[in-house]
Amino acid sequence: MIKFLDLQKINNKYEAELKQVASEVIDSGWYLLGDRVNDFEKDLVAYQEGGFAIAVANGLDALRLILKGYIELGYMKEGDEIIVPANTYIASLLAITDNRLKPVLVEPDPETYNLDISRIESRITSKTKAIMVVHLYGKVCWSDDLKRLAEKHNLKIIEDNAQAIGARWNGIRSGNLGDAAGFSFYPGKNLGALGDSGAITTKDENLAKIIRALANYGSAQKYVNQYQGLNSRMDEIQAAFLSVKLKYIDEENHRRQEIANYYLANIKNDKIVLPQFGQNEEHVWHLFVISVQDRANVQSYLSDNRVQSLIHYPIPPHLQEAYSSLVYRVGDFPITENMAETCLSLPLWPGMTKQDINTIVQLLNRI
Ligand SMILES: *Cc1c(COP(=O)(O)O)cnc(C)c1O
């Protein structure tokens, strides 16, 4: 069986180091808000090549806290609008609606799967306060036009960088392009903890300070509460694991790129649409997503041949029961809906063998 993702194999590679730091944390008697988290935040700032980093409990909270921080700073208030791609993981929207802000969905570009920047301006109103770009599947969503548009309309750009740690656009790291970025270290992400974790990065020191307080009950000083905050802290043990794994993320992303390049060069079948990316960007291939009309059959053919594949994502947020209150219908976002019906994610992770990759190519070319 070729697994879609084998976390055991991925983490086994670092077993000795992970066990070492775990035992150090256990022995330290200190499990939250300690040196490990401070060190990981410094490591992340160094990796991101500048800015401030705040370690939090998960990626959804990272995005929620960015918006909550902007609300506390007075940049936005209940009822304001945030532009967000229609074809994202639901967490991007949950962060918005949880803050009583309104998500304004915009279709993606069918070739890049990322937010179609040319469709944004017509959706901007006097209530629009930010654009949330999602670097979907590890591919950066950015352009000079996007930046100009945000400046022209005085909008913040928030990056949902959950899937793209390590990616670059014109040499700049994703998470360092906009005003603030949310990271997820969910175990299956490119940089995965051994449990839930997330982080925020920003160059805005005031925002960073407020978010740090908001993530800790709204308190910067123990038992003094300035804001109505959350409890969203990264565990010391997860921070220790992440500092170990961060050392190897570029190597792992490089391996992902090699596999993706092999797929791109060798999958040759008119029935399969391959993912695309531009010259000026470094894609980190969180997912390798193809598009096929006959998806159900392709997926069962792969599975009959012992290859696991997954769908990211089968139901777009606007058609989820959770968002029935937004009163969208089937047909409102045809590009997004078509993607949801035709996308298929192939196995792509650093520990895959050459033989696995070649088997998948051969199977797909025989369809
Ligand atoms: C994983 C993910 C999140 C949420 O991260 P968690 O750590 O699972 O809360 C948000 N947005 C996108 C695009 C994601 O892929």
Ligand as a Chemical Component Dictionary entry (heavy atoms), coordinates in Angstrom:
data_LIG
# 
_chem_comp.id                   LIG 
_chem_comp.type                 NON-POLYMER 
_chem_comp.pdbx_formal_charge   0 
_chem_comp.three_letter_code    LIG 
# 
loop_
_chem_comp_atom.comp_id 
_chem_comp_atom.atom_id 
_chem_comp_atom.alt_atom_id 
_chem_comp_atom.type_symbol 
_chem_comp_atom.charge 
_chem_comp_atom.model_Cartn_x 
_chem_comp_atom.model_Cartn_y 
_chem_comp_atom.model_Cartn_z 
_chem_comp_atom.pdbx_ordinal 
LIG C1 C1 C 0 -4.788 23.377 8.423  1  
LIG C2 C2 C 0 -5.364 24.651 7.960  2  
LIG C3 C3 C 0 -5.870 25.600 8.858  3  
LIG C4 C4 C 0 -6.088 25.337 10.307 4  
LIG O1 O1 O 0 -5.030 24.860 11.009 5  
LIG P1 P1 P 0 -5.243 23.965 12.335 6  
LIG O2 O2 O 0 -3.902 23.930 12.952 7  
LIG O3 O3 O 0 -5.748 22.639 11.911 8  
LIG O4 O4 O 0 -6.243 24.681 13.192 9  
LIG C5 C5 C 0 -6.264 26.823 8.353  10 
LIG N1 N1 N 0 -6.226 27.088 7.034  11 
LIG C6 C6 C 0 -5.779 26.193 6.147  12 
LIG C7 C7 C 0 -5.742 26.563 4.695  13 
LIG C8 C8 C 0 -5.350 24.943 6.576  14 
LIG O5 O5 O 0 -4.921 24.053 5.670  15 
# 
loop_
_chem_comp_bond.comp_id 
_chem_comp_bond.atom_id_1 
_chem_comp_bond.atom_id_2 
_chem_comp_bond.value_order 
_chem_comp_bond.pdbx_ordinal 
LIG C1 C2 SING 1  
LIG C2 C3 SING 2  
LIG C2 C8 DOUB 3  
LIG C3 C4 SING 4  
LIG C3 C5 DOUB 5  
LIG C4 O1 SING 6  
LIG O1 P1 SING 7  
LIG P1 O2 DOUB 8  
LIG P1 O3 SING 9  
LIG P1 O4 SING 10 
LIG C5 N1 SING 11 
LIG N1 C6 DOUB 12 
LIG C6 C7 SING 13 
LIG C6 C8 SING 14 
LIG C8 O5 SING 15 
# 
